[in-house]
Each structure stands twice: as structure tokens, then as C-alpha cells.
């Protein structure tokens, strides 16, 4: 059974929450105790929402507080998807317990600008850092969190 009908699996036991080749994979990363999303290319609005909703589910299932986002291969994020992130997804994932997000920078300059704009809207409630490599992002998540003021 796929998440929102878009992937082959949604499983706590298998720790894979979304898997659509060429789009994204979302799984629980036990080593970093984080929901891990690896973007693999462009996503339609339904695929984008399905992958991001899978992150929320992983945080809920594991009582987690961290996201490890590998955005190297993400393409431009459509305006409607950016608005959905800001008005729907961020409030839900913050309520689920997200406090820290480590993001590996996209190769697309426009995608990086899209991500910067979205994340800047919650910067006062979320500890976010950007990295060139997945290894550096994992190391940062392993360090103690800086305290953020919750609104």
C-alpha cells in the first residue's frame, strides 16, 4: 500500500514511508534518529505532498524531532507547493515535534532560493542548518540543539 497512493510502502517496521523512484524516498534514519528524505528529482504537487506528509508521519511514529533532508537533486518547487508547505505542512510538522532540520543544499540555485524562502518563515521556531554533504548534516544533527523560542 502506498502513501497517498504514491509509493510502494508505508511501514514503521521497514522504516520506509515513501518511495517513488526518480522523485523521493522517505525513511527513518535510526543512526541520526531523524526522518530522512532524499529528493531524486522533480515532483508533481501530489508527489511533493505525499513525500512531505511521509516526513510528518515518521516524526509522529518515532516521537522524533529531527529531519535530515538531502535536497541535492530536488528541482524547482512550484509556487502552490511552497504555499502548502508554509500554510499546512510546517504547522503540522512543528506540532508533531520537529525542532531541528539539517538540509543538504540543492544543486539548483532556484530550488535553494525556494527552500530558503520557505524555511525563513519558521526560522524563529526551528533550528535549521545547511550543508554540502550528507555526512556533515548527520554530524550536525548528532550535536546538542540550540534552544529556540516556541511561538
C-alpha positions as CSV (number, residue, x, y, z in Angstrom):
1,X,0.0,0.0,0.0
2,X,1.5,3.4,-1.0
3,X,1.4,6.6,0.9
4,X,-1.4,8.7,-0.6
5,X,-1.4,6.1,-3.4
6,X,2.1,7.2,-4.5
7,X,4.7,4.7,-3.4
8,X,5.1,1.0,-2.7
9,X,5.4,1.2,1.0
10,X,4.3,2.9,4.2
11,X,5.8,1.0,7.1
12,X,7.2,1.6,10.6
13,X,8.8,-1.8,10.7
14,X,10.6,-1.3,7.4
15,X,11.2,2.3,8.2
16,X,10.3,3.4,4.7
17,X,7.5,5.9,4.5
18,X,7.6,7.0,0.9
19,X,9.4,5.5,-2.1
20,X,8.8,6.7,-5.6
21,X,11.9,6.2,-7.8
22,X,13.0,9.4,-9.5
23,X,11.0,11.5,-7.1
24,X,11.9,10.9,-3.4
25,X,12.4,8.4,-0.7
26,X,11.5,9.0,3.0
27,X,12.6,6.7,5.7
28,X,13.5,6.7,9.4
29,X,17.3,7.0,9.9
30,X,18.0,5.2,13.1
31,X,21.6,6.3,13.3
32,X,20.7,10.0,13.4
33,X,17.3,9.5,15.0
34,X,15.8,11.6,12.2
35,X,13.2,11.4,9.4
36,X,15.3,11.3,6.3
37,X,14.1,12.5,2.9
38,X,16.2,12.1,-0.2
39,X,14.9,14.0,-3.2
40,X,15.7,12.4,-6.5
41,X,14.2,14.8,-9.0
42,X,11.1,16.8,-9.9
43,X,7.8,16.1,-8.0
44,X,4.2,16.8,-9.1
45,X,2.1,18.5,-6.5
46,X,0.6,15.2,-5.3
47,X,4.1,13.6,-5.1
48,X,5.5,16.6,-3.3
49,X,2.7,16.5,-0.7
50,X,3.0,12.7,-0.3
51,X,6.7,12.8,0.3
52,X,6.4,15.7,2.8
53,X,3.4,14.1,4.6
54,X,5.6,11.0,5.0
55,X,8.1,13.1,7.0
56,X,5.3,14.1,9.3
57,X,4.3,10.5,9.8
58,X,7.8,9.4,10.5
59,X,8.2,12.1,13.1
60,X,4.9,11.1,14.8
61,X,5.7,7.3,14.7
62,X,9.1,7.7,16.2
63,X,8.3,10.6,18.5
64,X,11.2,12.3,16.6
65,X,12.3,15.9,16.5
66,X,14.8,16.0,13.6
67,X,14.7,15.9,9.8
68,X,17.6,15.1,7.6
69,X,16.8,16.5,4.1
70,X,19.0,15.6,1.1
71,X,17.9,18.2,-1.4
72,X,20.8,17.9,-3.8
73,X,18.6,16.6,-6.6
74,X,15.4,18.5,-6.0
75,X,14.2,20.7,-8.8
76,X,12.3,24.0,-8.6
77,X,9.5,23.9,-6.1
78,X,6.2,25.1,-7.6
79,X,4.6,28.2,-6.1
80,X,1.5,26.2,-4.9
81,X,3.7,23.7,-3.2
82,X,5.6,26.4,-1.5
83,X,2.4,27.9,-0.2
84,X,1.2,24.5,1.0
85,X,4.5,24.0,2.9
86,X,4.1,27.4,4.7
87,X,0.4,27.2,5.5
88,X,-0.3,23.5,6.0
89,X,2.9,21.4,6.3
90,X,5.1,23.5,8.6
91,X,2.3,24.0,11.2
92,X,1.7,20.2,11.3
93,X,5.3,19.0,11.5
94,X,6.2,21.6,14.1
95,X,3.1,20.4,16.1
96,X,4.3,16.8,15.7
97,X,7.6,17.8,17.4
98,X,10.1,18.9,14.8
99,X,12.8,21.1,16.3
100,X,15.8,20.6,14.1
101,X,16.3,20.3,10.3
102,X,19.6,19.6,8.5
103,X,19.4,20.3,4.8
104,X,21.9,19.2,2.2
105,X,21.9,22.0,-0.4
106,X,20.3,21.5,-3.8
107,X,22.4,21.8,-6.9
108,X,19.7,24.0,-8.4
109,X,20.2,27.6,-7.4
110,X,16.5,28.3,-7.9
111,X,15.5,25.3,-5.7
112,X,17.8,26.6,-3.0
113,X,16.1,30.0,-3.2
114,X,12.7,28.3,-2.9
115,X,13.9,26.3,0.2
116,X,15.5,29.4,1.8
117,X,12.3,31.4,1.4
118,X,10.1,28.6,3.0
119,X,12.4,27.9,5.9
120,X,12.9,31.6,6.7
121,X,9.2,31.8,7.6
122,X,9.8,29.4,10.6
123,X,13.4,30.2,11.5
124,X,12.3,31.6,14.8
125,X,10.8,28.2,15.8
126,X,13.2,25.7,14.1
127,X,16.9,25.1,14.3
128,X,18.0,24.8,10.6
129,X,21.4,24.4,9.1
130,X,22.6,23.9,5.5
131,X,25.4,21.6,4.4
132,X,27.2,20.5,1.3
133,X,27.3,16.8,2.3
134,X,25.0,14.3,3.9
135,X,27.8,13.3,6.3
136,X,28.2,16.9,7.6
137,X,24.4,17.2,8.0
138,X,24.4,14.0,10.1
139,X,27.2,15.2,12.3
140,X,25.4,18.4,13.0
141,X,22.2,16.5,14.0
142,X,24.3,14.5,16.4
143,X,25.3,17.7,18.3
144,X,23.2,19.2,21.0
145,X,20.5,21.5,19.8
146,X,20.5,25.3,20.2
147,X,17.5,26.5,22.1
148,X,14.7,28.1,20.0
149,X,11.8,30.2,21.2
150,X,8.5,28.5,20.5
151,X,5.7,30.7,19.4
